[in-house]
Amino acid sequence: MSDSTICDLCGLKIGAQVWKLKAAGSEVRFCCEGCKGIYQMLNDIDDDADAEASPNNRGEGEKS
Ligand SMILES: [Zn+2]
């Protein structure tokens, strides 16, 4: 059973699609984009693939 890939955030088994993220030199895996996003947020990790994403597009539902 050590074969199964487990989400590094919620601990659920990961299905056909795996979301990966590089963190501190190691790679972590997630079951869904939501888990990846939360992990990034908690650990202050930037996804370099999205470096060019528009800065004004986030925090849309945020109350200020
Ligand atoms: Zn998960």
PDB file of the backbone (N, CA, C, O) and the ligand in Angstrom, with CONECT records:
HET     ZN  A 101       1
ATOM      1  N   MET A   1       0.826  -1.214   0.000  1.00  0.00           N
ATOM      2  CA  MET A   1       0.000   0.000   0.000  1.00  0.00           C
ATOM      3  C   MET A   1       0.858   1.260   0.000  1.00  0.00           C
ATOM      4  O   MET A   1       0.330   2.367  -0.108  1.00  0.00           O
ATOM      5  N   SER A   2       2.152   1.106   0.118  1.00  0.00           N
ATOM      6  CA  SER A   2       3.004   2.284   0.170  1.00  0.00           C
ATOM      7  C   SER A   2       3.099   2.954  -1.199  1.00  0.00           C
ATOM      8  O   SER A   2       3.715   4.010  -1.343  1.00  0.00           O
ATOM      9  N   ASP A   3       2.491   2.338  -2.184  1.00  0.00           N
ATOM     10  CA  ASP A   3       2.534   2.858  -3.538  1.00  0.00           C
ATOM     11  C   ASP A   3       1.625   4.062  -3.735  1.00  0.00           C
ATOM     12  O   ASP A   3       1.948   4.979  -4.490  1.00  0.00           O
ATOM     13  N   SER A   4       0.509   4.052  -3.061  1.00  0.00           N
ATOM     14  CA  SER A   4      -0.493   5.074  -3.308  1.00  0.00           C
ATOM     15  C   SER A   4       0.036   6.459  -2.969  1.00  0.00           C
ATOM     16  O   SER A   4       0.732   6.661  -1.974  1.00  0.00           O
ATOM     17  N   THR A   5      -0.314   7.391  -3.820  1.00  0.00           N
ATOM     18  CA  THR A   5       0.128   8.762  -3.610  1.00  0.00           C
ATOM     19  C   THR A   5      -0.899   9.493  -2.758  1.00  0.00           C
ATOM     20  O   THR A   5      -2.100   9.464  -3.027  1.00  0.00           O
ATOM     21  N   ILE A   6      -0.399  10.135  -1.747  1.00  0.00           N
ATOM     22  CA  ILE A   6      -1.276  10.809  -0.789  1.00  0.00           C
ATOM     23  C   ILE A   6      -1.084  12.325  -0.888  1.00  0.00           C
ATOM     24  O   ILE A   6       0.034  12.824  -1.013  1.00  0.00           O
ATOM     25  N   CYS A   7      -2.182  13.019  -0.828  1.00  0.00           N
ATOM     26  CA  CYS A   7      -2.130  14.468  -0.853  1.00  0.00           C
ATOM     27  C   CYS A   7      -1.375  14.992   0.368  1.00  0.00           C
ATOM     28  O   CYS A   7      -1.656  14.588   1.497  1.00  0.00           O
ATOM     29  N   ASP A   8      -0.433  15.874   0.144  1.00  0.00           N
ATOM     30  CA  ASP A   8       0.384  16.392   1.242  1.00  0.00           C
ATOM     31  C   ASP A   8      -0.358  17.389   2.113  1.00  0.00           C
ATOM     32  O   ASP A   8       0.132  17.792   3.168  1.00  0.00           O
ATOM     33  N   LEU A   9      -1.535  17.784   1.670  1.00  0.00           N
ATOM     34  CA  LEU A   9      -2.291  18.721   2.493  1.00  0.00           C
ATOM     35  C   LEU A   9      -3.383  18.007   3.277  1.00  0.00           C
ATOM     36  O   LEU A   9      -3.397  18.060   4.507  1.00  0.00           O
ATOM     37  N   CYS A  10      -4.285  17.347   2.589  1.00  0.00           N
ATOM     38  CA  CYS A  10      -5.447  16.776   3.261  1.00  0.00           C
ATOM     39  C   CYS A  10      -5.292  15.291   3.546  1.00  0.00           C
ATOM     40  O   CYS A  10      -6.071  14.730   4.317  1.00  0.00           O
ATOM     41  N   GLY A  11      -4.295  14.639   2.935  1.00  0.00           N
ATOM     42  CA  GLY A  11      -4.039  13.243   3.238  1.00  0.00           C
ATOM     43  C   GLY A  11      -4.895  12.261   2.459  1.00  0.00           C
ATOM     44  O   GLY A  11      -4.840  11.056   2.701  1.00  0.00           O
ATOM     45  N   LEU A  12      -5.685  12.772   1.523  1.00  0.00           N
ATOM     46  CA  LEU A  12      -6.502  11.891   0.708  1.00  0.00           C
ATOM     47  C   LEU A  12      -5.662  11.284  -0.416  1.00  0.00           C
ATOM     48  O   LEU A  12      -4.640  11.830  -0.831  1.00  0.00           O
ATOM     49  N   LYS A  13      -6.130  10.151  -0.879  1.00  0.00           N
ATOM     50  CA  LYS A  13      -5.458   9.499  -1.989  1.00  0.00           C
ATOM     51  C   LYS A  13      -5.640  10.333  -3.258  1.00  0.00           C
ATOM     52  O   LYS A  13      -6.727  10.842  -3.532  1.00  0.00           O
ATOM     53  N   ILE A  14      -4.574  10.460  -4.012  1.00  0.00           N
ATOM     54  CA  ILE A  14      -4.631  11.266  -5.230  1.00  0.00           C
ATOM     55  C   ILE A  14      -5.055  10.409  -6.406  1.00  0.00           C
ATOM     56  O   ILE A  14      -4.571   9.292  -6.588  1.00  0.00           O
ATOM     57  N   GLY A  15      -5.958  10.944  -7.195  1.00  0.00           N
ATOM     58  CA  GLY A  15      -6.492  10.215  -8.332  1.00  0.00           C
ATOM     59  C   GLY A  15      -5.637  10.327  -9.570  1.00  0.00           C
ATOM     60  O   GLY A  15      -4.409  10.371  -9.495  1.00  0.00           O
ATOM     61  N   ALA A  16      -6.295  10.372 -10.708  1.00  0.00           N
ATOM     62  CA  ALA A  16      -5.592  10.369 -11.991  1.00  0.00           C
ATOM     63  C   ALA A  16      -4.739  11.613 -12.163  1.00  0.00           C
ATOM     64  O   ALA A  16      -3.631  11.545 -12.695  1.00  0.00           O
ATOM     65  N   GLN A  17      -5.246  12.734 -11.718  1.00  0.00           N
ATOM     66  CA  GLN A  17      -4.505  13.985 -11.877  1.00  0.00           C
ATOM     67  C   GLN A  17      -3.792  14.357 -10.589  1.00  0.00           C
ATOM     68  O   GLN A  17      -4.371  14.344  -9.503  1.00  0.00           O
ATOM     69  N   VAL A  18      -2.527  14.686 -10.744  1.00  0.00           N
ATOM     70  CA  VAL A  18      -1.718  15.063  -9.584  1.00  0.00           C
ATOM     71  C   VAL A  18      -1.263  16.500  -9.741  1.00  0.00           C
ATOM     72  O   VAL A  18      -0.750  16.885 -10.791  1.00  0.00           O
ATOM     73  N   TRP A  19      -1.446  17.282  -8.709  1.00  0.00           N
ATOM     74  CA  TRP A  19      -0.925  18.652  -8.710  1.00  0.00           C
ATOM     75  C   TRP A  19       0.382  18.647  -7.938  1.00  0.00           C
ATOM     76  O   TRP A  19       0.428  18.239  -6.778  1.00  0.00           O
ATOM     77  N   LYS A  20       1.433  19.097  -8.584  1.00  0.00           N
ATOM     78  CA  LYS A  20       2.744  19.081  -7.936  1.00  0.00           C
ATOM     79  C   LYS A  20       3.229  20.488  -7.684  1.00  0.00           C
ATOM     80  O   LYS A  20       2.846  21.444  -8.358  1.00  0.00           O
ATOM     81  N   LEU A  21       4.085  20.576  -6.692  1.00  0.00           N
ATOM     82  CA  LEU A  21       4.619  21.873  -6.325  1.00  0.00           C
ATOM     83  C   LEU A  21       6.016  21.669  -5.761  1.00  0.00           C
ATOM     84  O   LEU A  21       6.258  20.731  -5.001  1.00  0.00           O
ATOM     85  N   LYS A  22       6.922  22.542  -6.133  1.00  0.00           N
ATOM     86  CA  LYS A  22       8.264  22.446  -5.579  1.00  0.00           C
ATOM     87  C   LYS A  22       8.359  23.335  -4.357  1.00  0.00           C
ATOM     88  O   LYS A  22       8.066  24.529  -4.416  1.00  0.00           O
ATOM     89  N   ALA A  23       8.762  22.752  -3.270  1.00  0.00           N
ATOM     90  CA  ALA A  23       8.852  23.504  -2.026  1.00  0.00           C
ATOM     91  C   ALA A  23      10.148  23.164  -1.319  1.00  0.00           C
ATOM     92  O   ALA A  23      10.389  22.012  -0.959  1.00  0.00           O
ATOM     93  N   ALA A  24      10.978  24.175  -1.122  1.00  0.00           N
ATOM     94  CA  ALA A  24      12.212  24.009  -0.363  1.00  0.00           C
ATOM     95  C   ALA A  24      13.039  22.837  -0.869  1.00  0.00           C
ATOM     96  O   ALA A  24      13.561  22.051  -0.079  1.00  0.00           O
ATOM     97  N   GLY A  25      13.157  22.723  -2.186  1.00  0.00           N
ATOM     98  CA  GLY A  25      14.013  21.699  -2.766  1.00  0.00           C
ATOM     99  C   GLY A  25      13.378  20.339  -2.905  1.00  0.00           C
ATOM    100  O   GLY A  25      13.947  19.457  -3.548  1.00  0.00           O
ATOM    101  N   SER A  26      12.209  20.144  -2.317  1.00  0.00           N
ATOM    102  CA  SER A  26      11.527  18.864  -2.472  1.00  0.00           C
ATOM    103  C   SER A  26      10.211  19.083  -3.189  1.00  0.00           C
ATOM    104  O   SER A  26       9.767  20.216  -3.372  1.00  0.00           O
ATOM    105  N   GLU A  27       9.595  17.987  -3.591  1.00  0.00           N
ATOM    106  CA  GLU A  27       8.356  18.109  -4.333  1.00  0.00           C
ATOM    107  C   GLU A  27       7.200  17.594  -3.485  1.00  0.00           C
ATOM    108  O   GLU A  27       7.292  16.538  -2.859  1.00  0.00           O
ATOM    109  N   VAL A  28       6.136  18.341  -3.477  1.00  0.00           N
ATOM    110  CA  VAL A  28       4.945  17.914  -2.753  1.00  0.00           C
ATOM    111  C   VAL A  28       3.823  17.682  -3.756  1.00  0.00           C
ATOM    112  O   VAL A  28       3.820  18.266  -4.840  1.00  0.00           O
ATOM    113  N   ARG A  29       2.884  16.841  -3.398  1.00  0.00           N
ATOM    114  CA  ARG A  29       1.811  16.477  -4.324  1.00  0.00           C
ATOM    115  C   ARG A  29       0.461  16.694  -3.665  1.00  0.00           C
ATOM    116  O   ARG A  29       0.292  16.547  -2.454  1.00  0.00           O
ATOM    117  N   PHE A  30      -0.496  17.052  -4.518  1.00  0.00           N
ATOM    118  CA  PHE A  30      -1.828  17.342  -3.999  1.00  0.00           C
ATOM    119  C   PHE A  30      -2.894  16.670  -4.835  1.00  0.00           C
ATOM    120  O   PHE A  30      -2.679  16.334  -6.000  1.00  0.00           O
ATOM    121  N   CYS A  31      -4.060  16.477  -4.212  1.00  0.00           N
ATOM    122  CA  CYS A  31      -5.159  15.783  -4.881  1.00  0.00           C
ATOM    123  C   CYS A  31      -5.951  16.739  -5.760  1.00  0.00           C
ATOM    124  O   CYS A  31      -6.652  16.303  -6.673  1.00  0.00           O
ATOM    125  N   CYS A  32      -5.848  18.034  -5.494  1.00  0.00           N
ATOM    126  CA  CYS A  32      -6.636  18.982  -6.265  1.00  0.00           C
ATOM    127  C   CYS A  32      -5.954  20.353  -6.254  1.00  0.00           C
ATOM    128  O   CYS A  32      -5.030  20.601  -5.480  1.00  0.00           O
ATOM    129  N   GLU A  33      -6.426  21.217  -7.117  1.00  0.00           N
ATOM    130  CA  GLU A  33      -5.827  22.540  -7.209  1.00  0.00           C
ATOM    131  C   GLU A  33      -6.050  23.335  -5.921  1.00  0.00           C
ATOM    132  O   GLU A  33      -5.221  24.157  -5.530  1.00  0.00           O
ATOM    133  N   GLY A  34      -7.163  23.079  -5.286  1.00  0.00           N
ATOM    134  CA  GLY A  34      -7.471  23.782  -4.040  1.00  0.00           C
ATOM    135  C   GLY A  34      -6.440  23.484  -2.960  1.00  0.00           C
ATOM    136  O   GLY A  34      -5.968  24.392  -2.276  1.00  0.00           O
ATOM    137  N   CYS A  35      -6.091  22.207  -2.811  1.00  0.00           N
ATOM    138  CA  CYS A  35      -5.100  21.820  -1.810  1.00  0.00           C
ATOM    139  C   CYS A  35      -3.751  22.458  -2.124  1.00  0.00           C
ATOM    140  O   CYS A  35      -3.050  22.926  -1.227  1.00  0.00           O
ATOM    141  N   LYS A  36      -3.400  22.473  -3.394  1.00  0.00           N
ATOM    142  CA  LYS A  36      -2.143  23.089  -3.798  1.00  0.00           C
ATOM    143  C   LYS A  36      -2.134  24.574  -3.439  1.00  0.00           C
ATOM    144  O   LYS A  36      -1.158  25.102  -2.907  1.00  0.00           O
ATOM    145  N   GLY A  37      -3.246  25.223  -3.746  1.00  0.00           N
ATOM    146  CA  GLY A  37      -3.342  26.646  -3.469  1.00  0.00           C
ATOM    147  C   GLY A  37      -3.229  26.958  -1.986  1.00  0.00           C
ATOM    148  O   GLY A  37      -2.567  27.917  -1.588  1.00  0.00           O
ATOM    149  N   ILE A  38      -3.880  26.143  -1.179  1.00  0.00           N
ATOM    150  CA  ILE A  38      -3.827  26.365   0.265  1.00  0.00           C
ATOM    151  C   ILE A  38      -2.419  26.141   0.788  1.00  0.00           C
ATOM    152  O   ILE A  38      -1.928  26.897   1.625  1.00  0.00           O
ATOM    153  N   TYR A  39      -1.780  25.101   0.289  1.00  0.00           N
ATOM    154  CA  TYR A  39      -0.415  24.818   0.716  1.00  0.00           C
ATOM    155  C   TYR A  39       0.515  25.969   0.346  1.00  0.00           C
ATOM    156  O   TYR A  39       1.371  26.369   1.135  1.00  0.00           O
ATOM    157  N   GLN A  40       0.336  26.492  -0.856  1.00  0.00           N
ATOM    158  CA  GLN A  40       1.140  27.635  -1.294  1.00  0.00           C
ATOM    159  C   GLN A  40       0.933  28.824  -0.374  1.00  0.00           C
ATOM    160  O   GLN A  40       1.876  29.515   0.011  1.00  0.00           O
ATOM    161  N   MET A  41      -0.324  29.040  -0.037  1.00  0.00           N
ATOM    162  CA  MET A  41      -0.670  30.180   0.806  1.00  0.00           C
ATOM    163  C   MET A  41      -0.047  30.017   2.191  1.00  0.00           C
ATOM    164  O   MET A  41       0.551  30.948   2.731  1.00  0.00           O
ATOM    165  N   LEU A  42      -0.198  28.819   2.753  1.00  0.00           N
ATOM    166  CA  LEU A  42       0.300  28.569   4.102  1.00  0.00           C
ATOM    167  C   LEU A  42       1.821  28.677   4.175  1.00  0.00           C
ATOM    168  O   LEU A  42       2.381  29.118   5.178  1.00  0.00           O
ATOM    169  N   ASN A  43       2.472  28.267   3.097  1.00  0.00           N
ATOM    170  CA  ASN A  43       3.933  28.222   3.112  1.00  0.00           C
ATOM    171  C   ASN A  43       4.573  29.365   2.329  1.00  0.00           C
ATOM    172  O   ASN A  43       5.792  29.424   2.168  1.00  0.00           O
ATOM    173  N   ASP A  44       3.737  30.254   1.856  1.00  0.00           N
ATOM    174  CA  ASP A  44       4.243  31.422   1.144  1.00  0.00           C
ATOM    175  C   ASP A  44       5.094  31.031  -0.056  1.00  0.00           C
ATOM    176  O   ASP A  44       6.186  31.560  -0.261  1.00  0.00           O
ATOM    177  N   ILE A  45       4.579  30.103  -0.838  1.00  0.00           N
ATOM    178  CA  ILE A  45       5.298  29.618  -2.014  1.00  0.00           C
ATOM    179  C   ILE A  45       4.717  30.254  -3.271  1.00  0.00           C
ATOM    180  O   ILE A  45       3.503  30.281  -3.468  1.00  0.00           O
ATOM    181  N   ASP A  46       5.591  30.754  -4.099  1.00  0.00           N
ATOM    182  CA  ASP A  46       5.150  31.293  -5.372  1.00  0.00           C
ATOM    183  C   ASP A  46       5.288  30.251  -6.461  1.00  0.00           C
ATOM    184  O   ASP A  46       6.319  29.588  -6.573  1.00  0.00           O
ATOM    185  N   ASP A  47       4.268  30.114  -7.247  1.00  0.00           N
ATOM    186  CA  ASP A  47       4.333  29.211  -8.384  1.00  0.00           C
ATOM    187  C   ASP A  47       4.993  29.945  -9.541  1.00  0.00           C
ATOM    188  O   ASP A  47       4.389  30.839 -10.135  1.00  0.00           O
ATOM    189  N   ASP A  48       6.218  29.579  -9.861  1.00  0.00           N
ATOM    190  CA  ASP A  48       6.943  30.362 -10.862  1.00  0.00           C
ATOM    191  C   ASP A  48       6.293  30.295 -12.236  1.00  0.00           C
ATOM    192  O   ASP A  48       6.565  31.133 -13.096  1.00  0.00           O
ATOM    193  N   ALA A  49       5.440  29.307 -12.445  1.00  0.00           N
ATOM    194  CA  ALA A  49       4.740  29.209 -13.722  1.00  0.00           C
ATOM    195  C   ALA A  49       3.771  30.381 -13.886  1.00  0.00           C
ATOM    196  O   ALA A  49       3.430  30.769 -15.004  1.00  0.00           O
ATOM    197  N   ASP A  50       3.340  30.929 -12.772  1.00  0.00           N
ATOM    198  CA  ASP A  50       2.362  32.005 -12.827  1.00  0.00           C
ATOM    199  C   ASP A  50       2.984  33.364 -12.523  1.00  0.00           C
ATOM    200  O   ASP A  50       2.285  34.300 -12.134  1.00  0.00           O
ATOM    201  N   ALA A  51       4.264  33.465 -12.697  1.00  0.00           N
ATOM    202  CA  ALA A  51       4.969  34.690 -12.329  1.00  0.00           C
ATOM    203  C   ALA A  51       4.444  35.903 -13.085  1.00  0.00           C
ATOM    204  O   ALA A  51       4.496  37.032 -12.597  1.00  0.00           O
ATOM    205  N   GLU A  52       3.944  35.647 -14.273  1.00  0.00           N
ATOM    206  CA  GLU A  52       3.485  36.759 -15.102  1.00  0.00           C
ATOM    207  C   GLU A  52       1.994  37.031 -14.946  1.00  0.00           C
ATOM    208  O   GLU A  52       1.436  37.891 -15.627  1.00  0.00           O
ATOM    209  N   ALA A  53       1.364  36.298 -14.054  1.00  0.00           N
ATOM    210  CA  ALA A  53      -0.079  36.487 -13.859  1.00  0.00           C
ATOM    211  C   ALA A  53      -0.373  37.909 -13.396  1.00  0.00           C
ATOM    212  O   ALA A  53       0.424  38.533 -12.695  1.00  0.00           O
ATOM    213  N   SER A  54      -1.513  38.393 -13.796  1.00  0.00           N
ATOM    214  CA  SER A  54      -1.853  39.771 -13.465  1.00  0.00           C
ATOM    215  C   SER A  54      -2.023  39.947 -11.959  1.00  0.00           C
ATOM    216  O   SER A  54      -2.766  39.196 -11.327  1.00  0.00           O
ATOM    217  N   PRO A  55      -1.352  40.914 -11.391  1.00  0.00           N
ATOM    218  CA  PRO A  55      -1.333  41.116  -9.943  1.00  0.00           C
ATOM    219  C   PRO A  55      -2.663  41.591  -9.378  1.00  0.00           C
ATOM    220  O   PRO A  55      -2.924  41.416  -8.188  1.00  0.00           O
ATOM    221  N   ASN A  56      -3.486  42.175 -10.193  1.00  0.00           N
ATOM    222  CA  ASN A  56      -4.744  42.730  -9.699  1.00  0.00           C
ATOM    223  C   ASN A  56      -5.882  41.722  -9.734  1.00  0.00           C
ATOM    224  O   ASN A  56      -7.022  42.033  -9.387  1.00  0.00           O
ATOM    225  N   ASN A  57      -5.553  40.522 -10.156  1.00  0.00           N
ATOM    226  CA  ASN A  57      -6.602  39.548 -10.381  1.00  0.00           C
ATOM    227  C   ASN A  57      -6.867  38.675  -9.171  1.00  0.00           C
ATOM    228  O   ASN A  57      -7.759  37.828  -9.211  1.00  0.00           O
ATOM    229  N   ARG A  58      -6.123  38.858  -8.104  1.00  0.00           N
ATOM    230  CA  ARG A  58      -6.320  37.994  -6.942  1.00  0.00           C
ATOM    231  C   ARG A  58      -6.944  38.778  -5.795  1.00  0.00           C
ATOM    232  O   ARG A  58      -6.911  40.008  -5.758  1.00  0.00           O
ATOM    233  N   GLY A  59      -7.510  38.028  -4.870  1.00  0.00           N
ATOM    234  CA  GLY A  59      -8.164  38.663  -3.739  1.00  0.00           C
ATOM    235  C   GLY A  59      -9.466  39.319  -4.141  1.00  0.00           C
ATOM    236  O   GLY A  59      -9.877  40.327  -3.566  1.00  0.00           O
ATOM    237  N   GLU A  60     -10.107  38.737  -5.133  1.00  0.00           N
ATOM    238  CA  GLU A  60     -11.320  39.337  -5.670  1.00  0.00           C
ATOM    239  C   GLU A  60     -12.444  39.365  -4.627  1.00  0.00           C
ATOM    240  O   GLU A  60     -13.175  40.348  -4.504  1.00  0.00           O
ATOM    241  N   GLY A  61     -12.562  38.260  -3.882  1.00  0.00           N
ATOM    242  CA  GLY A  61     -13.635  38.197  -2.887  1.00  0.00           C
ATOM    243  C   GLY A  61     -13.220  38.737  -1.531  1.00  0.00           C
ATOM    244  O   GLY A  61     -13.912  38.529  -0.534  1.00  0.00           O
ATOM    245  N   GLU A  62     -12.146  39.399  -1.496  1.00  0.00           N
ATOM    246  CA  GLU A  62     -11.610  39.879  -0.227  1.00  0.00           C
ATOM    247  C   GLU A  62     -12.332  41.139   0.227  1.00  0.00           C
ATOM    248  O   GLU A  62     -12.544  42.066  -0.555  1.00  0.00           O
ATOM    249  N   LYS A  63     -12.702  41.159   1.492  1.00  0.00           N
ATOM    250  CA  LYS A  63     -13.272  42.395   2.009  1.00  0.00           C
ATOM    251  C   LYS A  63     -12.148  43.282   2.515  1.00  0.00           C
ATOM    252  O   LYS A  63     -11.190  42.795   3.115  1.00  0.00           O
ATOM    253  N   SER A  64     -12.259  44.551   2.281  1.00  0.00           N
ATOM    254  CA  SER A  64     -11.180  45.418   2.745  1.00  0.00           C
ATOM    255  C   SER A  64     -11.731  46.465   3.689  1.00  0.00           C
ATOM    256  O   SER A  64     -10.978  47.299   4.193  1.00  0.00           O
TER     257      SER A  64
HETATM  258 ZN    ZN A 101      -5.911  17.265  -0.935  1.00  0.00          ZN2+
END
